[in-house]
Amino acid sequence: MARPEVQALAQRVDLQEDKTHTARYPKDTPCDVRIVMNDGAVHAGRCGVMKGEPSNPHRPEDLKAKFFELGTPVWGQAVTQTLFDGLMDVENIPDFAAFGKRLEL
């Protein structure tokens, strides 16, 4: 968030509520997106129920793949696997501080 290019992009984002969409919540979670490029090209899209909502949940295997895709380049395969396994069984970790020390993040 502190990167200047992210801040510059955030300044160009215009978010507006569509009350007809809000009225459909929580059954539907519609979203309309319109992106105008520097050259004037426009890309638009619409979604009726966004991914991750209760009526359109992420599949566990997709979440696991994303976790490893993002974690492995930073922590390596072994640490990412240990962290994933621990988080999937977090309620059974008797000493989370000791668990965290093993990871050397």
C-alpha positions as CSV (number, residue, x, y, z in Angstrom):
1,M,0.0,0.0,0.0
2,A,2.9,2.4,0.6
3,R,4.2,2.0,-3.0
4,P,3.7,5.2,-5.0
5,E,2.3,3.3,-8.0
6,V,-0.3,1.6,-5.8
7,Q,-1.3,5.0,-4.3
8,A,-1.5,6.5,-7.8
9,L,-3.8,3.7,-9.0
10,A,-6.0,4.1,-5.9
11,Q,-6.5,7.8,-6.7
12,R,-7.9,6.8,-10.0
13,V,-10.5,4.3,-8.7
14,D,-14.1,5.5,-8.4
15,L,-16.4,3.3,-6.4
16,Q,-20.1,3.9,-6.5
17,E,-23.0,2.1,-4.9
18,D,-25.8,0.8,-7.1
19,K,-28.8,0.7,-4.8
20,T,-30.5,-1.9,-7.0
21,H,-27.5,-4.2,-6.4
22,T,-27.6,-3.4,-2.6
23,A,-31.3,-4.3,-2.5
24,R,-30.5,-7.8,-3.8
25,Y,-28.0,-8.6,-1.0
26,P,-27.5,-11.1,0.5
27,K,-29.2,-13.4,-2.0
28,D,-27.1,-12.0,-4.8
29,T,-23.9,-9.9,-4.7
30,P,-23.8,-8.3,-8.1
31,C,-20.9,-6.3,-9.2
32,D,-20.3,-4.2,-12.4
33,V,-16.7,-3.3,-13.3
34,R,-15.6,-0.8,-15.9
35,I,-12.0,-0.1,-16.6
36,V,-10.8,2.7,-18.9
37,M,-7.3,2.3,-20.1
38,N,-4.9,5.2,-20.8
39,D,-5.5,4.7,-24.6
40,G,-9.3,5.1,-24.1
41,A,-10.0,1.3,-24.4
42,V,-12.8,0.2,-22.1
43,H,-13.1,-3.2,-20.5
44,A,-16.4,-4.0,-18.7
45,G,-17.7,-7.0,-16.8
46,R,-20.5,-8.1,-14.6
47,C,-20.8,-10.7,-11.9
48,G,-24.1,-11.9,-10.3
49,V,-22.6,-13.6,-7.3
50,M,-18.9,-12.9,-6.5
51,K,-16.5,-15.7,-5.8
52,G,-16.1,-16.3,-2.1
53,E,-19.7,-15.4,-1.1
54,P,-21.6,-18.0,0.8
55,S,-23.6,-19.0,-2.3
56,N,-20.5,-19.2,-4.4
57,P,-17.7,-20.3,-2.1
58,H,-14.1,-20.9,-3.0
59,R,-13.2,-24.5,-3.4
60,P,-10.8,-25.7,-0.7
61,E,-8.3,-26.9,-3.4
62,D,-8.3,-23.4,-5.0
63,L,-7.5,-21.8,-1.7
64,K,-4.7,-24.2,-1.0
65,A,-3.3,-23.7,-4.5
66,K,-3.4,-19.9,-3.9
67,F,-1.7,-20.2,-0.5
68,F,1.2,-22.2,-2.0
69,E,1.4,-20.0,-5.1
70,L,1.9,-16.9,-2.9
71,G,3.8,-18.5,0.0
72,T,6.4,-20.7,-1.7
73,P,8.3,-17.9,-3.4
74,V,8.6,-16.1,-0.1
75,W,9.1,-18.9,2.5
76,G,10.1,-21.9,0.4
77,Q,8.1,-25.1,0.0
78,A,9.0,-26.7,3.4
79,V,8.0,-23.6,5.5
80,T,4.9,-23.0,3.4
81,Q,3.8,-26.6,3.9
82,T,4.4,-26.5,7.7
83,L,2.5,-23.2,8.0
84,F,-0.4,-24.5,5.9
85,D,-0.6,-27.8,7.8
86,G,-0.5,-25.8,11.1
87,L,-3.2,-23.4,10.0
88,M,-5.4,-26.2,8.9
89,D,-5.2,-27.6,12.4
90,V,-4.7,-24.4,14.4
91,E,-7.1,-25.4,17.1
92,N,-4.9,-28.3,18.0
93,I,-1.6,-26.3,18.3
94,P,-0.9,-26.2,22.1
95,D,1.7,-23.5,21.9
96,F,1.4,-21.2,19.0
97,A,4.6,-19.2,19.9
98,A,6.6,-22.4,19.7
99,F,4.9,-23.3,16.4
100,G,5.9,-19.9,15.0
101,K,9.5,-20.2,16.1
102,R,9.8,-23.4,14.1
103,L,9.0,-21.5,10.9
104,E,11.7,-18.8,11.0
105,L,9.5,-16.4,8.9
